[in-house]
Amino acid sequence: MSLLKGYLVLGLTLFGIGLIGFITRRNIIMMLISIEIMLNAVNIKLVALSYYILDLRGQVMALFIMGSAGGAVAVGLIILIMIYRNRKTVDVEKYDLLREK
């Protein structure tokens, strides 16, 4: 049980680091990295709990999360590159393309 607690604390710590990084950073690349850290924290918890209850569903779900997160980051980076070509900055405060004027 103590090993499970260690993994859960590790997942909680990583999720907290990712959440703080997402909230405090204004650089869109750092925000994407923070989202990836949070998703990996969830994956650690899923795999640990799946191993603890002897069920493979959590591990399979972690694989699906990793796959969909990779695709989402790829799409996000493509959008970021297209916006960067127009604005020449990665600062989130400067992105007002969807705002009505």
Phi and psi restraints in degrees (range 20) as a CNS / XPLOR table:
assign (resid 1 and name C) (resid 2 and name N)
       (resid 2 and name CA) (resid 2 and name C) 1.0 -69.5 20.0 2
assign (resid 2 and name N) (resid 2 and name CA)
       (resid 2 and name C) (resid 3 and name N) 1.0 -30.8 20.0 2
assign (resid 2 and name C) (resid 3 and name N)
       (resid 3 and name CA) (resid 3 and name C) 1.0 -66.8 20.0 2
assign (resid 3 and name N) (resid 3 and name CA)
       (resid 3 and name C) (resid 4 and name N) 1.0 -39.2 20.0 2
assign (resid 3 and name C) (resid 4 and name N)
       (resid 4 and name CA) (resid 4 and name C) 1.0 -63.2 20.0 2
assign (resid 4 and name N) (resid 4 and name CA)
       (resid 4 and name C) (resid 5 and name N) 1.0 -42.3 20.0 2
assign (resid 4 and name C) (resid 5 and name N)
       (resid 5 and name CA) (resid 5 and name C) 1.0 -60.7 20.0 2
assign (resid 5 and name N) (resid 5 and name CA)
       (resid 5 and name C) (resid 6 and name N) 1.0 -38.4 20.0 2
assign (resid 5 and name C) (resid 6 and name N)
       (resid 6 and name CA) (resid 6 and name C) 1.0 -61.9 20.0 2
assign (resid 6 and name N) (resid 6 and name CA)
       (resid 6 and name C) (resid 7 and name N) 1.0 -43.9 20.0 2
assign (resid 6 and name C) (resid 7 and name N)
       (resid 7 and name CA) (resid 7 and name C) 1.0 -67.4 20.0 2
assign (resid 7 and name N) (resid 7 and name CA)
       (resid 7 and name C) (resid 8 and name N) 1.0 -38.2 20.0 2
assign (resid 7 and name C) (resid 8 and name N)
       (resid 8 and name CA) (resid 8 and name C) 1.0 -67.2 20.0 2
assign (resid 8 and name N) (resid 8 and name CA)
       (resid 8 and name C) (resid 9 and name N) 1.0 -38.6 20.0 2
assign (resid 8 and name C) (resid 9 and name N)
       (resid 9 and name CA) (resid 9 and name C) 1.0 -67.3 20.0 2
assign (resid 9 and name N) (resid 9 and name CA)
       (resid 9 and name C) (resid 10 and name N) 1.0 -39.8 20.0 2
assign (resid 9 and name C) (resid 10 and name N)
       (resid 10 and name CA) (resid 10 and name C) 1.0 -61.2 20.0 2
assign (resid 10 and name N) (resid 10 and name CA)
       (resid 10 and name C) (resid 11 and name N) 1.0 -44.7 20.0 2
assign (resid 10 and name C) (resid 11 and name N)
       (resid 11 and name CA) (resid 11 and name C) 1.0 -63.2 20.0 2
assign (resid 11 and name N) (resid 11 and name CA)
       (resid 11 and name C) (resid 12 and name N) 1.0 -41.9 20.0 2
assign (resid 11 and name C) (resid 12 and name N)
       (resid 12 and name CA) (resid 12 and name C) 1.0 -64.6 20.0 2
assign (resid 12 and name N) (resid 12 and name CA)
       (resid 12 and name C) (resid 13 and name N) 1.0 -41.3 20.0 2
assign (resid 12 and name C) (resid 13 and name N)
       (resid 13 and name CA) (resid 13 and name C) 1.0 -63.8 20.0 2
assign (resid 13 and name N) (resid 13 and name CA)
       (resid 13 and name C) (resid 14 and name N) 1.0 -46.7 20.0 2
assign (resid 13 and name C) (resid 14 and name N)
       (resid 14 and name CA) (resid 14 and name C) 1.0 -63.0 20.0 2
assign (resid 14 and name N) (resid 14 and name CA)
       (resid 14 and name C) (resid 15 and name N) 1.0 -39.3 20.0 2
assign (resid 14 and name C) (resid 15 and name N)
       (resid 15 and name CA) (resid 15 and name C) 1.0 -64.4 20.0 2
assign (resid 15 and name N) (resid 15 and name CA)
       (resid 15 and name C) (resid 16 and name N) 1.0 -41.0 20.0 2
assign (resid 15 and name C) (resid 16 and name N)
       (resid 16 and name CA) (resid 16 and name C) 1.0 -63.4 20.0 2
assign (resid 16 and name N) (resid 16 and name CA)
       (resid 16 and name C) (resid 17 and name N) 1.0 -41.8 20.0 2
assign (resid 16 and name C) (resid 17 and name N)
       (resid 17 and name CA) (resid 17 and name C) 1.0 -62.7 20.0 2
assign (resid 17 and name N) (resid 17 and name CA)
       (resid 17 and name C) (resid 18 and name N) 1.0 -43.5 20.0 2
assign (resid 17 and name C) (resid 18 and name N)
       (resid 18 and name CA) (resid 18 and name C) 1.0 -64.6 20.0 2
assign (resid 18 and name N) (resid 18 and name CA)
       (resid 18 and name C) (resid 19 and name N) 1.0 -40.5 20.0 2
assign (resid 18 and name C) (resid 19 and name N)
       (resid 19 and name CA) (resid 19 and name C) 1.0 -66.5 20.0 2
assign (resid 19 and name N) (resid 19 and name CA)
       (resid 19 and name C) (resid 20 and name N) 1.0 -44.1 20.0 2
assign (resid 19 and name C) (resid 20 and name N)
       (resid 20 and name CA) (resid 20 and name C) 1.0 -64.0 20.0 2
assign (resid 20 and name N) (resid 20 and name CA)
       (resid 20 and name C) (resid 21 and name N) 1.0 -41.2 20.0 2
assign (resid 20 and name C) (resid 21 and name N)
       (resid 21 and name CA) (resid 21 and name C) 1.0 -63.2 20.0 2
assign (resid 21 and name N) (resid 21 and name CA)
       (resid 21 and name C) (resid 22 and name N) 1.0 -37.8 20.0 2
assign (resid 21 and name C) (resid 22 and name N)
       (resid 22 and name CA) (resid 22 and name C) 1.0 -69.6 20.0 2
assign (resid 22 and name N) (resid 22 and name CA)
       (resid 22 and name C) (resid 23 and name N) 1.0 -39.3 20.0 2
assign (resid 22 and name C) (resid 23 and name N)
       (resid 23 and name CA) (resid 23 and name C) 1.0 -73.8 20.0 2
assign (resid 23 and name N) (resid 23 and name CA)
       (resid 23 and name C) (resid 24 and name N) 1.0 -38.8 20.0 2
assign (resid 23 and name C) (resid 24 and name N)
       (resid 24 and name CA) (resid 24 and name C) 1.0 -88.7 20.0 2
assign (resid 24 and name N) (resid 24 and name CA)
       (resid 24 and name C) (resid 25 and name N) 1.0 -24.3 20.0 2
assign (resid 24 and name C) (resid 25 and name N)
       (resid 25 and name CA) (resid 25 and name C) 1.0 -85.1 20.0 2
assign (resid 25 and name N) (resid 25 and name CA)
       (resid 25 and name C) (resid 26 and name N) 1.0 145.8 20.0 2
assign (resid 25 and name C) (resid 26 and name N)
       (resid 26 and name CA) (resid 26 and name C) 1.0 -110.7 20.0 2
assign (resid 26 and name N) (resid 26 and name CA)
       (resid 26 and name C) (resid 27 and name N) 1.0 -4.5 20.0 2
assign (resid 26 and name C) (resid 27 and name N)
       (resid 27 and name CA) (resid 27 and name C) 1.0 -83.4 20.0 2
assign (resid 27 and name N) (resid 27 and name CA)
       (resid 27 and name C) (resid 28 and name N) 1.0 123.6 20.0 2
assign (resid 27 and name C) (resid 28 and name N)
       (resid 28 and name CA) (resid 28 and name C) 1.0 -64.9 20.0 2
assign (resid 28 and name N) (resid 28 and name CA)
       (resid 28 and name C) (resid 29 and name N) 1.0 -31.2 20.0 2
assign (resid 28 and name C) (resid 29 and name N)
       (resid 29 and name CA) (resid 29 and name C) 1.0 -67.6 20.0 2
assign (resid 29 and name N) (resid 29 and name CA)
       (resid 29 and name C) (resid 30 and name N) 1.0 -42.0 20.0 2
assign (resid 29 and name C) (resid 30 and name N)
       (resid 30 and name CA) (resid 30 and name C) 1.0 -66.8 20.0 2
assign (resid 30 and name N) (resid 30 and name CA)
       (resid 30 and name C) (resid 31 and name N) 1.0 -31.0 20.0 2
assign (resid 30 and name C) (resid 31 and name N)
       (resid 31 and name CA) (resid 31 and name C) 1.0 -68.2 20.0 2
assign (resid 31 and name N) (resid 31 and name CA)
       (resid 31 and name C) (resid 32 and name N) 1.0 -39.4 20.0 2
assign (resid 31 and name C) (resid 32 and name N)
       (resid 32 and name CA) (resid 32 and name C) 1.0 -65.5 20.0 2
assign (resid 32 and name N) (resid 32 and name CA)
       (resid 32 and name C) (resid 33 and name N) 1.0 -38.8 20.0 2
assign (resid 32 and name C) (resid 33 and name N)
       (resid 33 and name CA) (resid 33 and name C) 1.0 -65.2 20.0 2
assign (resid 33 and name N) (resid 33 and name CA)
       (resid 33 and name C) (resid 34 and name N) 1.0 -38.7 20.0 2
assign (resid 33 and name C) (resid 34 and name N)
       (resid 34 and name CA) (resid 34 and name C) 1.0 -64.3 20.0 2
assign (resid 34 and name N) (resid 34 and name CA)
       (resid 34 and name C) (resid 35 and name N) 1.0 -38.6 20.0 2
assign (resid 34 and name C) (resid 35 and name N)
       (resid 35 and name CA) (resid 35 and name C) 1.0 -63.7 20.0 2
assign (resid 35 and name N) (resid 35 and name CA)
       (resid 35 and name C) (resid 36 and name N) 1.0 -40.4 20.0 2
assign (resid 35 and name C) (resid 36 and name N)
       (resid 36 and name CA) (resid 36 and name C) 1.0 -64.1 20.0 2
assign (resid 36 and name N) (resid 36 and name CA)
       (resid 36 and name C) (resid 37 and name N) 1.0 -38.1 20.0 2
assign (resid 36 and name C) (resid 37 and name N)
       (resid 37 and name CA) (resid 37 and name C) 1.0 -63.3 20.0 2
assign (resid 37 and name N) (resid 37 and name CA)
       (resid 37 and name C) (resid 38 and name N) 1.0 -42.1 20.0 2
assign (resid 37 and name C) (resid 38 and name N)
       (resid 38 and name CA) (resid 38 and name C) 1.0 -65.0 20.0 2
assign (resid 38 and name N) (resid 38 and name CA)
       (resid 38 and name C) (resid 39 and name N) 1.0 -41.0 20.0 2
assign (resid 38 and name C) (resid 39 and name N)
       (resid 39 and name CA) (resid 39 and name C) 1.0 -65.8 20.0 2
assign (resid 39 and name N) (resid 39 and name CA)
       (resid 39 and name C) (resid 40 and name N) 1.0 -37.5 20.0 2
assign (resid 39 and name C) (resid 40 and name N)
       (resid 40 and name CA) (resid 40 and name C) 1.0 -68.1 20.0 2
assign (resid 40 and name N) (resid 40 and name CA)
       (resid 40 and name C) (resid 41 and name N) 1.0 -32.1 20.0 2
assign (resid 40 and name C) (resid 41 and name N)
       (resid 41 and name CA) (resid 41 and name C) 1.0 -63.8 20.0 2
assign (resid 41 and name N) (resid 41 and name CA)
       (resid 41 and name C) (resid 42 and name N) 1.0 -41.9 20.0 2
assign (resid 41 and name C) (resid 42 and name N)
       (resid 42 and name CA) (resid 42 and name C) 1.0 -64.3 20.0 2
assign (resid 42 and name N) (resid 42 and name CA)
       (resid 42 and name C) (resid 43 and name N) 1.0 -39.4 20.0 2
assign (resid 42 and name C) (resid 43 and name N)
       (resid 43 and name CA) (resid 43 and name C) 1.0 -63.3 20.0 2
assign (resid 43 and name N) (resid 43 and name CA)
       (resid 43 and name C) (resid 44 and name N) 1.0 -40.3 20.0 2
assign (resid 43 and name C) (resid 44 and name N)
       (resid 44 and name CA) (resid 44 and name C) 1.0 -61.1 20.0 2
assign (resid 44 and name N) (resid 44 and name CA)
       (resid 44 and name C) (resid 45 and name N) 1.0 -44.0 20.0 2
assign (resid 44 and name C) (resid 45 and name N)
       (resid 45 and name CA) (resid 45 and name C) 1.0 -66.0 20.0 2
assign (resid 45 and name N) (resid 45 and name CA)
       (resid 45 and name C) (resid 46 and name N) 1.0 -41.4 20.0 2
assign (resid 45 and name C) (resid 46 and name N)
       (resid 46 and name CA) (resid 46 and name C) 1.0 -61.9 20.0 2
assign (resid 46 and name N) (resid 46 and name CA)
       (resid 46 and name C) (resid 47 and name N) 1.0 -44.8 20.0 2
assign (resid 46 and name C) (resid 47 and name N)
       (resid 47 and name CA) (resid 47 and name C) 1.0 -68.2 20.0 2
assign (resid 47 and name N) (resid 47 and name CA)
       (resid 47 and name C) (resid 48 and name N) 1.0 -40.8 20.0 2
assign (resid 47 and name C) (resid 48 and name N)
       (resid 48 and name CA) (resid 48 and name C) 1.0 -64.2 20.0 2
assign (resid 48 and name N) (resid 48 and name CA)
       (resid 48 and name C) (resid 49 and name N) 1.0 -46.1 20.0 2
assign (resid 48 and name C) (resid 49 and name N)
       (resid 49 and name CA) (resid 49 and name C) 1.0 -68.2 20.0 2
assign (resid 49 and name N) (resid 49 and name CA)
       (resid 49 and name C) (resid 50 and name N) 1.0 -35.2 20.0 2
assign (resid 49 and name C) (resid 50 and name N)
       (resid 50 and name CA) (resid 50 and name C) 1.0 -64.1 20.0 2
assign (resid 50 and name N) (resid 50 and name CA)
       (resid 50 and name C) (resid 51 and name N) 1.0 -40.9 20.0 2
assign (resid 50 and name C) (resid 51 and name N)
       (resid 51 and name CA) (resid 51 and name C) 1.0 -67.2 20.0 2
assign (resid 51 and name N) (resid 51 and name CA)
       (resid 51 and name C) (resid 52 and name N) 1.0 -37.7 20.0 2
assign (resid 51 and name C) (resid 52 and name N)
       (resid 52 and name CA) (resid 52 and name C) 1.0 -67.3 20.0 2
assign (resid 52 and name N) (resid 52 and name CA)
       (resid 52 and name C) (resid 53 and name N) 1.0 -39.9 20.0 2
assign (resid 52 and name C) (resid 53 and name N)
       (resid 53 and name CA) (resid 53 and name C) 1.0 -94.5 20.0 2
assign (resid 53 and name N) (resid 53 and name CA)
       (resid 53 and name C) (resid 54 and name N) 1.0 5.6 20.0 2
assign (resid 53 and name C) (resid 54 and name N)
       (resid 54 and name CA) (resid 54 and name C) 1.0 59.2 20.0 2
assign (resid 54 and name N) (resid 54 and name CA)
       (resid 54 and name C) (resid 55 and name N) 1.0 48.4 20.0 2
assign (resid 54 and name C) (resid 55 and name N)
       (resid 55 and name CA) (resid 55 and name C) 1.0 -135.1 20.0 2
assign (resid 55 and name N) (resid 55 and name CA)
       (resid 55 and name C) (resid 56 and name N) 1.0 135.0 20.0 2
assign (resid 55 and name C) (resid 56 and name N)
       (resid 56 and name CA) (resid 56 and name C) 1.0 -86.0 20.0 2
assign (resid 56 and name N) (resid 56 and name CA)
       (resid 56 and name C) (resid 57 and name N) 1.0 -4.8 20.0 2
assign (resid 56 and name C) (resid 57 and name N)
       (resid 57 and name CA) (resid 57 and name C) 1.0 -63.1 20.0 2
assign (resid 57 and name N) (resid 57 and name CA)
       (resid 57 and name C) (resid 58 and name N) 1.0 -36.3 20.0 2
assign (resid 57 and name C) (resid 58 and name N)
       (resid 58 and name CA) (resid 58 and name C) 1.0 -66.7 20.0 2
assign (resid 58 and name N) (resid 58 and name CA)
       (resid 58 and name C) (resid 59 and name N) 1.0 -37.5 20.0 2
assign (resid 58 and name C) (resid 59 and name N)
       (resid 59 and name CA) (resid 59 and name C) 1.0 -69.8 20.0 2
assign (resid 59 and name N) (resid 59 and name CA)
       (resid 59 and name C) (resid 60 and name N) 1.0 -38.0 20.0 2
assign (resid 59 and name C) (resid 60 and name N)
       (resid 60 and name CA) (resid 60 and name C) 1.0 -66.7 20.0 2
assign (resid 60 and name N) (resid 60 and name CA)
       (resid 60 and name C) (resid 61 and name N) 1.0 -40.3 20.0 2
assign (resid 60 and name C) (resid 61 and name N)
       (resid 61 and name CA) (resid 61 and name C) 1.0 -64.6 20.0 2
assign (resid 61 and name N) (resid 61 and name CA)
       (resid 61 and name C) (resid 62 and name N) 1.0 -37.1 20.0 2
assign (resid 61 and name C) (resid 62 and name N)
       (resid 62 and name CA) (resid 62 and name C) 1.0 -62.9 20.0 2
assign (resid 62 and name N) (resid 62 and name CA)
       (resid 62 and name C) (resid 63 and name N) 1.0 -37.8 20.0 2
assign (resid 62 and name C) (resid 63 and name N)
       (resid 63 and name CA) (resid 63 and name C) 1.0 -64.9 20.0 2
assign (resid 63 and name N) (resid 63 and name CA)
       (resid 63 and name C) (resid 64 and name N) 1.0 -40.8 20.0 2
assign (resid 63 and name C) (resid 64 and name N)
       (resid 64 and name CA) (resid 64 and name C) 1.0 -65.5 20.0 2
assign (resid 64 and name N) (resid 64 and name CA)
       (resid 64 and name C) (resid 65 and name N) 1.0 -38.4 20.0 2
assign (resid 64 and name C) (resid 65 and name N)
       (resid 65 and name CA) (resid 65 and name C) 1.0 -64.0 20.0 2
assign (resid 65 and name N) (resid 65 and name CA)
       (resid 65 and name C) (resid 66 and name N) 1.0 -41.9 20.0 2
assign (resid 65 and name C) (resid 66 and name N)
       (resid 66 and name CA) (resid 66 and name C) 1.0 -64.3 20.0 2
assign (resid 66 and name N) (resid 66 and name CA)
       (resid 66 and name C) (resid 67 and name N) 1.0 -40.0 20.0 2
assign (resid 66 and name C) (resid 67 and name N)
       (resid 67 and name CA) (resid 67 and name C) 1.0 -67.1 20.0 2
assign (resid 67 and name N) (resid 67 and name CA)
       (resid 67 and name C) (resid 68 and name N) 1.0 -45.5 20.0 2
assign (resid 67 and name C) (resid 68 and name N)
       (resid 68 and name CA) (resid 68 and name C) 1.0 -70.7 20.0 2
assign (resid 68 and name N) (resid 68 and name CA)
       (resid 68 and name C) (resid 69 and name N) 1.0 -32.0 20.0 2
assign (resid 68 and name C) (resid 69 and name N)
       (resid 69 and name CA) (resid 69 and name C) 1.0 -66.8 20.0 2
assign (resid 69 and name N) (resid 69 and name CA)
       (resid 69 and name C) (resid 70 and name N) 1.0 -38.4 20.0 2
assign (resid 69 and name C) (resid 70 and name N)
       (resid 70 and name CA) (resid 70 and name C) 1.0 -63.3 20.0 2
assign (resid 70 and name N) (resid 70 and name CA)
       (resid 70 and name C) (resid 71 and name N) 1.0 -42.7 20.0 2
assign (resid 70 and name C) (resid 71 and name N)
       (resid 71 and name CA) (resid 71 and name C) 1.0 -66.0 20.0 2
assign (resid 71 and name N) (resid 71 and name CA)
       (resid 71 and name C) (resid 72 and name N) 1.0 -39.7 20.0 2
assign (resid 71 and name C) (resid 72 and name N)
       (resid 72 and name CA) (resid 72 and name C) 1.0 -66.0 20.0 2
assign (resid 72 and name N) (resid 72 and name CA)
       (resid 72 and name C) (resid 73 and name N) 1.0 -40.0 20.0 2
assign (resid 72 and name C) (resid 73 and name N)
       (resid 73 and name CA) (resid 73 and name C) 1.0 -68.1 20.0 2
assign (resid 73 and name N) (resid 73 and name CA)
       (resid 73 and name C) (resid 74 and name N) 1.0 -36.9 20.0 2
assign (resid 73 and name C) (resid 74 and name N)
       (resid 74 and name CA) (resid 74 and name C) 1.0 -62.7 20.0 2
assign (resid 74 and name N) (resid 74 and name CA)
       (resid 74 and name C) (resid 75 and name N) 1.0 -44.4 20.0 2
assign (resid 74 and name C) (resid 75 and name N)
       (resid 75 and name CA) (resid 75 and name C) 1.0 -65.6 20.0 2
assign (resid 75 and name N) (resid 75 and name CA)
       (resid 75 and name C) (resid 76 and name N) 1.0 -41.0 20.0 2
assign (resid 75 and name C) (resid 76 and name N)
       (resid 76 and name CA) (resid 76 and name C) 1.0 -61.8 20.0 2
assign (resid 76 and name N) (resid 76 and name CA)
       (resid 76 and name C) (resid 77 and name N) 1.0 -40.9 20.0 2
assign (resid 76 and name C) (resid 77 and name N)
       (resid 77 and name CA) (resid 77 and name C) 1.0 -68.3 20.0 2
assign (resid 77 and name N) (resid 77 and name CA)
       (resid 77 and name C) (resid 78 and name N) 1.0 -35.0 20.0 2
assign (resid 77 and name C) (resid 78 and name N)
       (resid 78 and name CA) (resid 78 and name C) 1.0 -63.9 20.0 2
assign (resid 78 and name N) (resid 78 and name CA)
       (resid 78 and name C) (resid 79 and name N) 1.0 -44.7 20.0 2
assign (resid 78 and name C) (resid 79 and name N)
       (resid 79 and name CA) (resid 79 and name C) 1.0 -63.0 20.0 2
assign (resid 79 and name N) (resid 79 and name CA)
       (resid 79 and name C) (resid 80 and name N) 1.0 -41.5 20.0 2
assign (resid 79 and name C) (resid 80 and name N)
       (resid 80 and name CA) (resid 80 and name C) 1.0 -61.3 20.0 2
assign (resid 80 and name N) (resid 80 and name CA)
       (resid 80 and name C) (resid 81 and name N) 1.0 -42.9 20.0 2
assign (resid 80 and name C) (resid 81 and name N)
       (resid 81 and name CA) (resid 81 and name C) 1.0 -63.4 20.0 2
assign (resid 81 and name N) (resid 81 and name CA)
       (resid 81 and name C) (resid 82 and name N) 1.0 -41.1 20.0 2
assign (resid 81 and name C) (resid 82 and name N)
       (resid 82 and name CA) (resid 82 and name C) 1.0 -66.2 20.0 2
assign (resid 82 and name N) (resid 82 and name CA)
       (resid 82 and name C) (resid 83 and name N) 1.0 -39.5 20.0 2
assign (resid 82 and name C) (resid 83 and name N)
       (resid 83 and name CA) (resid 83 and name C) 1.0 -70.6 20.0 2
assign (resid 83 and name N) (resid 83 and name CA)
       (resid 83 and name C) (resid 84 and name N) 1.0 -38.9 20.0 2
assign (resid 83 and name C) (resid 84 and name N)
       (resid 84 and name CA) (resid 84 and name C) 1.0 -61.7 20.0 2
assign (resid 84 and name N) (resid 84 and name CA)
       (resid 84 and name C) (resid 85 and name N) 1.0 -35.2 20.0 2
assign (resid 84 and name C) (resid 85 and name N)
       (resid 85 and name CA) (resid 85 and name C) 1.0 -62.6 20.0 2
assign (resid 85 and name N) (resid 85 and name CA)
       (resid 85 and name C) (resid 86 and name N) 1.0 -29.9 20.0 2
assign (resid 85 and name C) (resid 86 and name N)
       (resid 86 and name CA) (resid 86 and name C) 1.0 -89.1 20.0 2
assign (resid 86 and name N) (resid 86 and name CA)
       (resid 86 and name C) (resid 87 and name N) 1.0 -39.5 20.0 2
assign (resid 86 and name C) (resid 87 and name N)
       (resid 87 and name CA) (resid 87 and name C) 1.0 -99.8 20.0 2
assign (resid 87 and name N) (resid 87 and name CA)
       (resid 87 and name C) (resid 88 and name N) 1.0 -21.0 20.0 2
assign (resid 87 and name C) (resid 88 and name N)
       (resid 88 and name CA) (resid 88 and name C) 1.0 60.1 20.0 2
assign (resid 88 and name N) (resid 88 and name CA)
       (resid 88 and name C) (resid 89 and name N) 1.0 31.6 20.0 2
assign (resid 88 and name C) (resid 89 and name N)
       (resid 89 and name CA) (resid 89 and name C) 1.0 -151.3 20.0 2
assign (resid 89 and name N) (resid 89 and name CA)
       (resid 89 and name C) (resid 90 and name N) 1.0 155.2 20.0 2
assign (resid 89 and name C) (resid 90 and name N)
       (resid 90 and name CA) (resid 90 and name C) 1.0 -112.6 20.0 2
assign (resid 90 and name N) (resid 90 and name CA)
       (resid 90 and name C) (resid 91 and name N) 1.0 14.5 20.0 2
assign (resid 90 and name C) (resid 91 and name N)
       (resid 91 and name CA) (resid 91 and name C) 1.0 -79.5 20.0 2
assign (resid 91 and name N) (resid 91 and name CA)
       (resid 91 and name C) (resid 92 and name N) 1.0 126.7 20.0 2
assign (resid 91 and name C) (resid 92 and name N)
       (resid 92 and name CA) (resid 92 and name C) 1.0 -65.7 20.0 2
assign (resid 92 and name N) (resid 92 and name CA)
       (resid 92 and name C) (resid 93 and name N) 1.0 -32.5 20.0 2
assign (resid 92 and name C) (resid 93 and name N)
       (resid 93 and name CA) (resid 93 and name C) 1.0 -63.7 20.0 2
assign (resid 93 and name N) (resid 93 and name CA)
       (resid 93 and name C) (resid 94 and name N) 1.0 -23.0 20.0 2
assign (resid 93 and name C) (resid 94 and name N)
       (resid 94 and name CA) (resid 94 and name C) 1.0 -86.4 20.0 2
assign (resid 94 and name N) (resid 94 and name CA)
       (resid 94 and name C) (resid 95 and name N) 1.0 -10.4 20.0 2
assign (resid 94 and name C) (resid 95 and name N)
       (resid 95 and name CA) (resid 95 and name C) 1.0 -88.3 20.0 2
assign (resid 95 and name N) (resid 95 and name CA)
       (resid 95 and name C) (resid 96 and name N) 1.0 100.4 20.0 2
assign (resid 95 and name C) (resid 96 and name N)
       (resid 96 and name CA) (resid 96 and name C) 1.0 -125.7 20.0 2
assign (resid 96 and name N) (resid 96 and name CA)
       (resid 96 and name C) (resid 97 and name N) 1.0 33.9 20.0 2
assign (resid 96 and name C) (resid 97 and name N)
       (resid 97 and name CA) (resid 97 and name C) 1.0 -66.0 20.0 2
assign (resid 97 and name N) (resid 97 and name CA)
       (resid 97 and name C) (resid 98 and name N) 1.0 -33.2 20.0 2
assign (resid 97 and name C) (resid 98 and name N)
       (resid 98 and name CA) (resid 98 and name C) 1.0 -94.4 20.0 2
assign (resid 98 and name N) (resid 98 and name CA)
       (resid 98 and name C) (resid 99 and name N) 1.0 -1.2 20.0 2
assign (resid 98 and name C) (resid 99 and name N)
       (resid 99 and name CA) (resid 99 and name C) 1.0 -80.0 20.0 2
assign (resid 99 and name N) (resid 99 and name CA)
       (resid 99 and name C) (resid 100 and name N) 1.0 137.1 20.0 2
assign (resid 99 and name C) (resid 100 and name N)
       (resid 100 and name CA) (resid 100 and name C) 1.0 -75.8 20.0 2
assign (resid 100 and name N) (resid 100 and name CA)
       (resid 100 and name C) (resid 101 and name N) 1.0 143.7 20.0 2
